[in-house]
């Protein structure tokens, strides 16, 4: 999947507890967490590194409630990442069948 394809794609998380393993000691759990990028209370889909829980890669824009963010993650969202590790996480989730393009 190229970066251009992802920019117009919608990603749907299929696994109940998605994990993307990019390499040795480089695993990421996909969660809905409070969006620390925003001054207002929002929640977003993020990849949290298992080996270092402070490392967060934001995969989506923020939404007003965690319930809305979970619903969005399970029904399909447009990723806010177009390069770097976040893109690698999404590509690995799709490759492993834990997510799909819709």
N, C-alpha and C positions, 0 to 999 in steps of 0.2 A: 504494500500500500504506500503510495507516495504522499508527501505532504500536501500536494494539491488536492488529492482525493479526500483527505481528511478535512480540509478546510470547508468542504460543502457536505460532509457526511454527518449522519446522526449515529451515535453509538449507544447501544443498549447493553447494559450489564446483565448477563444471564445467570451467573453463579451467585448463590446466596452469600458466600464469604470469599469474594474474588481476591486472588493472590497472583501477582505477576513476579516471576523470578527472572531477573535479567542477567544474573551471573552469581558466582560464588559470593556469599554474604551480601547480596544485593537483591532483597525481596521487598515487595511493596504490597500492602493491603489497601484495598479501595474502600473508602469510608465517606460518609457525609459528616462533615465537621463544621464548627463555627468558622466563618470566613474571616480570617485575621487581616485580610487585605482591605476590609471595609470598616468605615467608622460606624456604620449602622449595623444592627444585629442581623446578619445574614448567615446562611449555611450553604456550603458548596461541596461538590464531589472532589475528593483529593486522594492522592496516593501517598500513604505514610510509610516510610521505610521501617521495616521490622527491626533492623539492627540499630537504628538510631531514630527514635520516635520524634525527634525534633526536626528531622528532614521531611518537609512537606512539598509536594508538587501539585499545584492546583490544576484540576482537569476541567472544571466548569466555572461558569459565572455563578454568583451568589443568588440565593432565593430567600424570601422572608421567613420560611419555617423549615425545620428539618424534615417534616413529613412531606412537604412539597418537593424538597430536594431528593428524597428517597424515591418518591413517585417518578420524578423526572429521570433519575438514574436508571430505574427499571423499565421505563417506557421509551426512553431515547432522549439523548441530549447532544447538542452540538459542542464538541470539545473546545475549550478556550486556548488549547495549546496547539502550536503548529510546528514546533521543533524541540529538540533537546530531550531530556529524560522523560518528561510527561508524554511525549509522542511515542517514545520507546515502550512505556508502560502500556499505553493503549494498543499499540501494535502487538505486544506480547499477549495481552488479554484476548484479542481477536484470534491470533494464531493458535492459542490453547483452547479456544472454544468457550471462554468465560465471558466473552462479549461478542457482539455482532454489529455489523453495519446495517442500519435499517433505512 
